[in-house]
Amino acid sequence: MSGVKPVSLGIGCVKRVVLVKVEPGNDLLTCLVEAASKLRMRAGLIVSGVGSLKKARLRNLERFPDEYPVRDEHRAFTTVEGP
């Protein structure tokens, strides 16, 4: 990171790893929310995924807000359809 000074750094540990298999035809978000609820998860991170979706709506932070919390107006949404 030559010349770049990070705003902040953090370090932590993974307490557990959860594998969720979503069968074809099921809604990905619904299955992930259900799994998180059953396991009483409060936060999580998707490290990777393998498979295909018929339709996906991707959400990313477009700009940092002056005040929190982050709302939809601060996000960029992209919808992708088809294999």
matplotlib code that plots the C-alpha trace (Angstrom):
import matplotlib.pyplot as plt

x = [0.0, 2.6, 1.5, -2.1, -3.1, -6.1, -8.8, -9.2, -8.2, -9.8, -9.1, -11.3, -11.9, -14.5, -16.6, -18.4, -18.8, -22.2, -23.0, -26.4, -27.5, -30.3, -32.3, -33.2, -36.4, -36.1, -35.5, -31.9, -32.6, -35.6, -33.4, -30.5, -32.9, -34.5, -31.1, -29.9, -33.1, -32.8, -29.2, -29.9, -27.3, -27.1, -24.5, -22.8, -20.7, -21.1, -17.6, -18.4, -21.2, -21.5, -24.6, -26.9, -29.8, -32.7, -32.7, -30.5, -30.7, -27.3, -26.9, -23.7, -22.8, -22.7, -21.6, -21.1, -23.8, -23.1, -25.2, -26.0, -27.8, -27.2, -30.4, -31.4, -30.7, -27.0, -27.0, -26.6, -28.9, -28.4, -30.8, -29.5, -31.7, -31.1, -28.4]
y = [0.0, 2.5, 6.1, 5.0, 5.5, 3.5, 5.3, 2.4, -1.2, -4.0, -7.6, -10.3, -14.0, -16.2, -17.8, -20.3, -21.2, -21.9, -23.7, -23.1, -25.1, -23.6, -26.0, -24.9, -22.8, -21.4, -17.7, -17.1, -14.2, -16.0, -19.1, -17.0, -15.1, -18.4, -20.0, -16.9, -16.9, -20.6, -20.2, -16.9, -15.0, -11.2, -10.5, -12.5, -12.4, -14.3, -15.4, -17.2, -18.8, -21.4, -21.9, -19.9, -17.5, -16.7, -13.1, -11.1, -7.6, -6.5, -3.7, -1.8, 1.4, 4.3, 7.0, 7.3, 9.3, 12.3, 10.7, 7.1, 4.8, 4.0, 4.3, 3.2, 6.7, 6.0, 2.7, 1.6, -1.2, -3.4, -6.1, -8.9, -11.5, -14.8, -17.5]
z = [0.0, -1.1, -0.2, 0.8, 4.4, 5.4, 7.3, 9.8, 10.1, 12.0, 12.8, 14.1, 14.0, 12.4, 15.1, 12.8, 9.1, 7.8, 4.5, 3.0, 0.0, -1.9, -4.1, -7.7, -7.9, -4.4, -3.7, -2.5, -0.2, 1.5, 2.1, 3.5, 5.9, 7.0, 7.7, 9.6, 11.7, 12.5, 13.6, 15.4, 13.4, 13.9, 11.2, 8.4, 5.3, 2.1, 1.1, -2.1, -4.0, -6.8, -9.0, -11.2, -10.7, -13.0, -11.8, -9.4, -7.9, -6.7, -4.2, -3.5, -1.7, -4.2, -1.7, 2.0, 3.8, 5.9, 8.6, 9.3, 8.8, 5.2, 3.2, -0.4, -1.7, -0.9, -2.8, -6.4, -7.6, -10.6, -11.9, -14.0, -15.7, -17.5, -17.4]

ax = plt.figure().add_subplot(projection="3d")
ax.plot(x, y, z, "-o")
ax.set_aspect("equal")
plt.show()
